[in-house]
Amino acid sequence: MSRAPYVSFRVTPTGRRANAADIVAAVEREIAAGGLPTGSRLPPVRVLEQQLGLSKNTAQVAYDELGARGLVETRAREGVFVAAPMVGIAAAAPVTSPPLPIVRPPALMKPENHRGGLAIGTVFIDPELLPSEKLAECARAVLKQPGLATLYDPQGFAPLREQIATRLNARGIDCEPDEVIVTTGSQQALDIVARSLEIRRVALETPVYAYAKLLFETLGLATTGLRLDPFDGIDLAAWDRALATARPGMLYTITSFHNPTGYSYTTRELLGVLELCARHGVAIVEDDWGSDMLSGSEYRPMLRVLGGRNVVYVNSFTKKLLPSLRVGFAVADRAIVPSLLAMKRLATLGNVWLSEAVVAEFLARGYYDGHLAQLQRELDARYAACLTALAELMPPGVRWTTPGGGPTLWLELPRGVAVEAVVAAVARHGVIIDERSAAFVGEPHLTGFRIGYAAHPPETLARGLAIVADAIRALM
């Protein structure tokens, strides 16, 4: 029998790294706020160790203390569960996301990187960690299959859609192959959703994936920024006010390993977002580009799992396999698939079948799970090395997020140190930082930038971080 997914909560360190008392305080606070109902499974010790950069003993001490206080109970071979009764809080009614408001599909005919420097903010993964040889093997096998070169399906290569649906069902997402649209990366998935939107207003986190924001603006959608602070989390009351005022047609959100901050929503925040969107009639588009970079068999529940079939789910193989393949997908309720598919056909008729067939072959041979496991191990090692380097190199006042997975984290500068000045200073030493102002809606509330710890070997990244640290000291 598979384990229930664990709930998540935010731990605020009192020092540079979290300690057992910080974990105890976080759990007590979440239980009191109703964010950890009775029977909730808490993260395994190894998850806290990985995410917070502390020892297993420290995490275990925290759980032992919580047990001594009667707040949690340990069940053999199952995990640690919240035992404290909820006081004065009624059980929340199931929340179902409203459907995406869309325009009618148009009547259509039937189908007949950075060079010359050390880029420390890139979201891409070191090519040495990608399965180039196995992909080449799959490509050769695909090209030997008769008939494929003359065919394409506007919705995407059918065997790939079947593989995607099978994988998603195993992760708790109820979908069928006819509800999957294969796209050129996640960017095309966002494009066809935005073009189909009837209410031409979109709410999105600020900061957010910059190319999504630029895409929406280019397509003429009005944007409303919902402030996200990776150190303090989400102010749901502020989001409530913004949604009530703007009345957008959809919310675009990256709930796991948020780009660019690395933040992952807590379970309470996921449920809060669903409740807000249901109350204000706002549909949800969830970009889940990075959740399968979390190591091991554990997983966080996605909005699509919690909110049902009306949540449009977007994902991509691009970062995890080979960026040049550009294979992503959208999953939507079949009632709106014709509108989304019509927008895709207007743009491309159909995508390149070869990339889709190669990915389908890669999945069918069982290569993907083995590759992910190997990739996750390497990302874990690079993440730990990055945390160690930051703790050793950065001057007081510098903060960073602890995402516990994915390929990036956010580095926040001390007050009075300008991002532009740091960018210019390190560039003179051959280090490239992506300035992130385009990721914000309105005035930035964070003063920092993204660090990509998956793109370079630890010693290379540490060399770049040392140059950044020296620049910050000089500017303080």
C-alpha positions as CSV (number, residue, x, y, z in Angstrom):
1,M,0.0,0.0,0.0
2,S,1.4,3.4,-1.0
3,R,1.9,6.1,1.6
4,A,-0.3,9.2,1.8
5,P,1.6,12.3,0.6
6,Y,3.0,14.4,3.4
7,V,1.8,17.9,4.1
8,S,4.3,20.8,4.0
9,F,4.9,23.8,6.2
10,R,7.4,26.7,6.3
11,V,10.2,26.7,8.8
12,T,11.6,30.1,9.6
13,P,15.2,29.8,10.8
14,T,16.2,32.0,13.8
15,G,19.8,31.7,12.7
16,R,21.5,31.1,9.3
17,R,20.2,27.5,9.4
18,A,17.1,26.0,11.0
19,N,17.4,24.1,14.3
20,A,15.1,21.7,16.1
21,A,13.4,24.5,18.0
22,D,12.6,26.2,14.7
23,I,10.9,23.1,13.5
24,V,8.9,22.6,16.7
25,A,7.8,26.2,16.6
26,A,6.7,25.9,12.9
27,V,4.6,22.8,13.5
28,E,3.0,24.3,16.6
29,R,2.2,27.5,14.7
30,E,0.7,25.6,11.7
31,I,-1.4,23.3,14.0
32,A,-2.8,26.4,15.9
33,A,-3.6,28.1,12.5
34,G,-5.4,25.0,11.2
35,G,-2.9,24.3,8.5
36,L,-2.0,20.9,9.8
37,P,-5.2,19.0,10.6
38,T,-5.3,15.9,12.8
39,G,-4.0,12.9,10.9
40,S,-1.8,14.9,8.5
41,R,1.5,13.1,7.7
42,L,4.5,15.3,8.4
43,P,7.5,15.3,6.0
44,P,10.0,12.4,6.6
45,V,13.1,13.2,8.5
46,R,15.2,12.8,5.3
47,V,13.0,15.4,3.6
48,L,13.6,18.0,6.3
49,E,17.3,17.1,6.3
50,Q,17.5,17.8,2.5
51,Q,15.4,20.9,2.4
52,L,16.7,22.7,5.4
53,G,20.4,21.6,5.1
54,L,20.4,20.1,8.6
55,S,21.2,16.7,10.1
56,K,18.8,13.8,10.5
57,N,19.4,13.9,14.2
58,T,18.3,17.6,14.4
59,A,15.0,16.8,12.6
60,Q,14.5,13.7,14.7
61,V,15.0,15.7,17.9
62,A,12.3,18.1,16.8
63,Y,9.9,15.3,16.1
64,D,10.7,13.7,19.5
65,E,10.0,17.0,21.2
66,L,6.7,17.4,19.4
67,G,5.8,13.8,20.4
68,A,6.6,14.6,24.0
69,R,4.3,17.5,23.8
70,G,1.5,15.3,22.5
71,L,1.3,17.1,19.2
72,V,2.4,14.3,16.9
73,E,2.5,10.5,17.0
74,T,4.8,8.1,15.2
75,R,3.3,5.1,13.4
76,A,5.6,2.2,12.6
77,R,6.5,2.0,8.9
78,E,4.1,4.8,8.1
79,G,5.6,8.0,9.5
80,V,4.9,10.9,11.8
81,F,1.3,12.2,12.0
82,V,-0.4,15.2,13.7
83,A,-2.1,14.0,16.8
84,A,-3.3,17.3,18.3
85,P,-7.1,17.9,18.0
86,M,-8.2,21.0,16.1
87,V,-9.9,23.5,18.3
88,G,-12.7,25.6,17.0
89,I,-12.0,24.9,13.4
90,A,-14.6,23.2,11.3
91,A,-13.6,20.8,8.5
92,A,-13.3,22.6,5.2
93,A,-15.7,21.6,2.5
94,P,-14.2,20.1,-0.6
95,V,-13.3,22.9,-3.1
96,T,-13.7,22.4,-6.8
97,S,-12.0,24.9,-9.1
98,P,-14.3,26.7,-11.6
99,P,-14.0,25.9,-15.3
100,L,-11.7,28.0,-17.5
101,P,-13.8,30.8,-19.2
102,I,-12.9,30.5,-22.9
103,V,-13.8,31.9,-26.3
104,R,-15.5,29.7,-28.9
105,P,-13.0,27.9,-31.1
106,P,-12.7,29.4,-34.6
107,A,-14.1,27.3,-37.5
108,L,-11.2,25.4,-38.9
109,M,-10.7,22.9,-41.8
110,K,-10.2,19.3,-40.8
111,P,-6.5,18.3,-40.3
112,E,-5.0,17.1,-43.9
113,N,22.2,30.5,-23.4
114,H,25.0,32.4,-22.3
115,R,28.4,32.3,-24.0
116,G,31.8,33.5,-22.9
117,G,31.2,33.6,-19.2
118,L,30.1,31.6,-16.1
119,A,26.3,31.9,-15.9
120,I,25.3,31.2,-12.3
121,G,21.6,32.0,-12.6
122,T,20.6,29.7,-15.4
123,V,17.7,27.4,-14.9
124,F,19.1,24.7,-17.2
125,I,20.8,21.5,-16.0
126,D,24.4,20.6,-16.8
127,P,24.4,18.8,-20.2
128,E,26.7,16.1,-18.6
129,L,23.7,15.0,-16.5
130,L,21.3,14.6,-19.5
131,P,20.7,11.2,-21.2
132,S,22.1,12.1,-24.6
133,E,23.2,8.6,-25.6
134,K,19.9,6.9,-24.7
135,L,18.0,9.7,-26.5
136,A,20.1,9.1,-29.6
137,E,19.4,5.4,-29.3
138,C,15.7,6.1,-29.1
139,A,16.0,8.4,-32.1
140,R,17.6,5.7,-34.2
141,A,14.9,3.2,-33.3
142,V,12.2,5.7,-34.1
143,L,13.6,6.5,-37.5
144,K,13.6,2.8,-38.4
145,Q,9.9,2.6,-37.9
146,P,8.0,2.7,-41.2
147,G,5.4,5.4,-41.9
148,L,6.1,7.8,-39.1
149,A,7.9,10.4,-41.2
150,T,4.7,11.2,-43.1
151,L,2.3,11.6,-40.2
152,Y,1.5,14.1,-37.5
153,D,-1.3,14.6,-35.1
154,P,-2.3,18.2,-34.2
155,Q,-3.0,17.1,-30.7
156,G,0.4,15.3,-30.4
157,F,1.9,11.9,-31.0
158,A,-0.7,9.5,-29.7
159,P,1.7,7.0,-28.0
160,L,3.3,9.9,-26.1
161,R,-0.1,11.2,-25.0
162,E,-0.9,7.7,-23.7
163,Q,2.5,7.5,-21.8
164,I,1.9,11.0,-20.3
165,A,-1.6,10.0,-19.1
166,T,-0.4,6.8,-17.6
167,R,2.3,8.6,-15.7
168,L,0.0,11.3,-14.4
169,N,-2.6,8.9,-13.2
170,A,0.1,7.2,-11.2
171,R,0.7,10.6,-9.5
172,G,-3.0,11.1,-8.7
173,I,-4.0,13.2,-11.7
174,D,-7.1,11.8,-13.3
175,C,-6.8,12.2,-17.1
176,E,-7.1,10.4,-20.3
177,P,-4.9,10.6,-23.5
178,D,-7.6,12.7,-25.3
179,E,-7.2,15.3,-22.6
180,V,-3.5,15.7,-23.2
181,I,-2.2,18.2,-25.8
182,V,1.5,17.9,-26.6
183,T,3.2,21.2,-27.1
184,T,6.5,22.8,-27.9
185,G,7.7,23.1,-24.3
186,S,5.5,24.6,-21.7
187,Q,5.7,28.0,-23.4
188,Q,3.3,26.9,-26.2
189,A,1.0,25.4,-23.6
190,L,0.7,28.8,-21.9
191,D,0.3,30.4,-25.3
192,I,-2.7,28.3,-26.4
193,V,-4.4,28.8,-23.0
194,A,-3.8,32.6,-23.1
195,R,-5.2,32.8,-26.7
196,S,-8.3,30.9,-25.7
197,L,-9.1,33.0,-22.6
198,E,-12.4,34.9,-22.9
199,I,-11.8,37.2,-19.9
200,R,-8.6,39.0,-21.0
201,R,-7.1,39.4,-17.6
202,V,-4.7,37.1,-15.8
203,A,-3.4,37.1,-12.2
204,L,0.1,35.7,-11.6
205,E,2.7,35.6,-8.9
206,T,5.3,38.4,-8.7
207,P,8.0,37.6,-9.3
208,V,7.1,35.0,-11.9
209,Y,8.6,33.1,-14.8
210,A,9.4,36.1,-16.9
211,Y,8.6,34.6,-20.3
212,A,5.1,33.8,-19.2
213,K,4.5,37.3,-18.0
214,L,5.9,38.7,-21.3
215,L,3.8,36.3,-23.3
216,F,0.6,37.3,-21.6
217,E,1.4,41.0,-22.0
218,T,2.2,40.5,-25.7
219,L,-1.1,38.8,-26.2
220,G,-2.9,41.8,-24.8
221,L,-3.9,40.3,-21.4
222,A,-4.0,42.7,-18.5
223,T,-1.8,41.3,-15.6
224,T,-2.4,41.5,-11.9
225,G,0.6,40.7,-9.7
226,L,0.1,38.6,-6.6
227,R,3.1,39.2,-4.3
228,L,5.1,36.1,-3.4
229,D,7.9,36.4,-0.8
230,P,9.9,33.1,-0.7
231,F,11.0,33.9,2.8
232,D,7.6,34.7,4.3
233,G,5.3,32.8,1.9
234,I,1.9,34.0,0.5
235,D,-0.3,36.6,2.1
236,L,-3.7,35.0,1.2
237,A,-5.6,38.0,2.5
238,A,-3.7,40.3,0.1
239,W,-4.3,37.9,-2.8
240,D,-8.0,37.9,-1.9
241,R,-8.2,41.6,-2.2
242,A,-6.3,41.6,-5.5
243,L,-8.5,39.0,-7.0
244,A,-11.7,40.7,-5.8
245,T,-10.5,44.0,-7.5
246,A,-9.1,42.7,-10.7
247,R,-11.6,39.8,-11.4
248,P,-9.1,38.0,-13.7
249,G,-10.1,35.1,-16.0
250,M,-7.4,32.9,-14.7
251,L,-4.6,32.5,-12.2
252,Y,-1.2,31.3,-13.5
253,T,0.9,29.8,-10.8
254,I,4.1,27.7,-10.3
255,T,3.4,25.8,-7.1
256,S,6.5,23.6,-6.9
257,F,10.1,25.0,-7.2
258,H,8.8,28.3,-8.3
259,N,10.7,30.1,-11.0
260,P,12.6,32.2,-10.2
261,T,12.6,32.0,-6.4
262,G,12.6,28.2,-5.9
263,Y,9.6,28.4,-3.4
264,S,7.1,25.6,-3.1
265,Y,3.6,26.3,-1.7
266,T,2.7,24.8,1.6
267,T,-0.4,22.6,1.8
268,R,-2.3,25.4,3.6
269,E,-1.4,27.8,0.8
270,L,-2.5,25.4,-1.9
271,L,-5.9,24.9,-0.2
272,G,-6.1,28.7,0.4
273,V,-5.5,29.5,-3.3
274,L,-8.2,27.0,-4.3
275,E,-10.7,28.5,-1.9
276,L,-9.9,32.1,-3.2
277,C,-10.3,31.1,-6.8
278,A,-13.5,29.2,-6.2
279,R,-15.0,32.2,-4.4
280,H,-13.9,34.7,-7.0
281,G,-14.7,32.5,-10.1
282,V,-11.0,32.4,-11.2
283,A,-9.8,29.4,-13.2
284,I,-6.4,28.0,-12.5
285,V,-3.5,27.2,-14.8
286,E,-0.8,25.3,-12.9
287,D,2.8,25.1,-14.3
288,D,4.3,22.1,-12.6
289,W,7.6,22.2,-14.5
290,G,9.8,20.9,-11.6
291,S,8.0,18.7,-9.1
292,D,9.5,15.5,-10.4
293,M,12.9,16.8,-9.6
294,L,12.1,16.1,-5.9
295,S,14.2,13.0,-5.1
296,G,12.9,9.7,-4.1
297,S,9.3,8.4,-4.3
298,E,7.8,11.2,-2.3
299,Y,5.7,13.9,-3.9
300,R,3.7,17.0,-3.1
301,P,0.0,17.2,-4.0
302,M,-0.5,19.5,-7.0
303,L,-3.4,21.9,-7.5
304,R,-4.7,19.7,-10.2
305,V,-4.9,16.8,-7.7
306,L,-6.6,19.0,-5.0
307,G,-8.8,21.1,-7.3
308,G,-10.0,18.6,-9.8
309,R,-10.2,18.4,-13.6
310,N,-11.0,22.1,-14.2
311,V,-7.4,23.0,-13.2
312,V,-5.4,23.2,-16.4
313,Y,-2.1,21.4,-15.8
314,V,1.1,22.3,-17.7
315,N,4.4,20.4,-17.6
316,S,7.5,19.8,-19.8
317,F,10.3,17.3,-20.4
318,T,12.5,20.1,-21.7
319,K,14.8,20.7,-18.7
320,K,14.9,17.1,-17.6
321,L,15.8,15.4,-20.9
322,L,17.3,17.7,-23.5
323,P,16.3,21.4,-23.9
324,S,16.5,21.2,-27.7
325,L,13.8,18.5,-27.8
326,R,11.2,21.2,-26.6
327,V,8.5,18.7,-25.7
328,G,5.9,19.8,-23.1
329,F,2.2,19.3,-22.6
330,A,-1.1,20.7,-21.3
331,V,-3.8,18.6,-19.6
332,A,-7.3,20.1,-19.6
333,D,-10.9,18.9,-19.2
334,R,-12.0,17.5,-22.5
335,A,-14.8,20.1,-22.8
336,I,-12.2,22.8,-23.5
337,V,-9.7,20.7,-25.4
338,P,-11.2,21.7,-28.8
339,S,-10.6,25.4,-28.1
340,L,-7.0,24.9,-26.9
341,L,-6.3,22.6,-29.8
342,A,-7.7,25.1,-32.3
343,M,-5.3,27.7,-31.1
344,K,-2.4,25.3,-31.4
345,R,-3.4,24.4,-34.9
346,L,-3.6,28.0,-36.0
347,A,-0.1,28.5,-34.8
348,T,1.6,25.3,-36.0
349,L,-0.9,22.9,-37.6
350,G,1.1,20.2,-35.8
351,N,4.4,20.0,-34.0
352,V,7.5,18.1,-35.1
353,W,6.7,14.4,-34.7
354,L,10.3,13.2,-34.3
355,S,10.9,14.9,-31.0
356,E,7.6,13.6,-29.6
357,A,8.2,10.1,-30.9
358,V,11.7,10.0,-29.4
359,V,10.3,11.0,-26.0
360,A,7.6,8.4,-26.3
361,E,10.2,5.7,-27.0
362,F,12.3,6.9,-24.1
363,L,9.3,6.6,-21.8
364,A,8.2,3.3,-23.2
365,R,11.6,1.7,-22.7
366,G,11.5,2.7,-19.0
367,Y,14.5,4.9,-19.3
368,Y,12.8,8.0,-17.8
369,D,12.5,6.8,-14.3
370,G,16.1,5.5,-14.1
371,H,17.3,8.9,-15.6
372,L,15.2,10.8,-13.0
373,A,16.6,8.8,-10.1
374,Q,20.1,9.5,-11.3
375,L,19.4,13.1,-12.0
376,Q,17.8,13.6,-8.6
377,R,20.8,12.2,-6.8
378,E,23.1,14.5,-8.6
379,L,20.9,17.5,-8.0
380,D,20.7,16.6,-4.3
381,A,24.5,16.6,-4.1
382,R,24.8,19.9,-5.9
383,Y,22.1,21.5,-3.8
384,A,23.9,20.5,-0.6
385,A,27.2,21.8,-2.0
386,C,25.5,25.1,-2.9
387,L,24.1,25.5,0.6
388,T,27.5,24.8,2.1
389,A,29.2,27.3,-0.2
390,L,26.7,30.0,0.5
391,A,27.0,29.5,4.2
392,E,30.8,29.7,4.0
393,L,31.1,32.5,1.5
394,M,28.3,35.0,1.9
395,P,28.7,38.0,4.2
396,P,26.1,38.7,7.0
397,G,22.8,40.0,5.7
398,V,22.7,37.8,2.6
399,R,19.8,35.4,2.6
400,W,18.8,32.5,0.3
401,T,15.9,30.1,-0.1
402,T,16.0,26.4,0.7
403,P,13.8,24.8,-2.0
404,G,14.9,21.2,-1.3
405,G,14.6,20.3,-4.9
406,G,14.5,21.7,-8.5
407,P,17.6,23.3,-10.0
408,T,17.6,26.8,-8.6
409,L,17.2,29.0,-5.4
410,W,16.9,32.7,-4.8
411,L,19.7,34.8,-3.3
412,E,18.5,38.0,-1.6
413,L,20.9,40.9,-1.1
414,P,21.2,43.1,2.0
415,R,19.5,46.4,2.1
416,G,21.4,49.1,0.3
417,V,23.1,46.8,-2.1
418,A,21.7,47.2,-5.7
419,V,21.3,44.2,-7.9
420,E,22.5,46.2,-10.9
421,A,25.8,47.1,-9.1
422,V,26.4,43.4,-8.3
423,V,25.6,42.3,-11.9
424,A,28.1,44.9,-13.2
425,A,30.8,44.1,-10.7
426,V,30.8,40.3,-11.3
427,A,30.6,40.7,-15.0
428,R,34.1,42.2,-15.0
429,H,35.3,38.8,-13.6
430,G,33.4,36.8,-16.2
431,V,30.4,35.8,-14.0
432,I,27.0,36.4,-15.5
433,I,23.9,37.0,-13.4
434,D,20.4,37.2,-15.0
435,E,18.9,40.4,-13.7
436,R,15.3,39.5,-12.8
437,S,13.4,42.8,-12.9
438,A,11.3,41.5,-15.9
439,A,9.9,38.8,-13.6
440,F,8.1,41.3,-11.4
441,V,4.7,42.9,-12.0
442,G,5.3,46.6,-11.0
443,E,8.0,47.6,-8.6
444,P,10.2,44.6,-7.4
445,H,9.8,43.8,-3.7
446,L,12.8,41.5,-3.6
447,T,16.4,42.6,-4.2
448,G,18.2,39.6,-5.5
449,F,18.5,37.1,-8.3
450,R,18.3,33.4,-9.1
451,I,21.2,30.9,-8.5
452,G,21.2,27.8,-10.7
453,Y,23.1,25.1,-8.8
454,A,22.3,22.3,-11.3
455,A,24.1,23.9,-14.2
456,H,27.7,23.6,-13.1
457,P,29.8,21.2,-11.0
458,P,30.0,22.3,-7.4
459,E,33.6,23.6,-7.6
460,T,32.7,25.7,-10.6
461,L,29.7,27.2,-9.0
462,A,31.6,27.9,-5.7
463,R,34.1,29.8,-7.7
464,G,31.4,32.0,-9.2
465,L,29.7,32.4,-5.8
466,A,33.0,33.6,-4.3
467,I,33.2,36.3,-6.9
468,V,29.6,37.3,-6.1
469,A,30.3,37.4,-2.3
470,D,33.4,39.6,-2.8
471,A,31.3,42.0,-4.9
472,I,28.6,42.2,-2.3
473,R,31.2,42.9,0.5
474,A,32.7,45.7,-1.6
475,L,29.3,47.3,-2.1
476,M,28.1,47.0,1.5
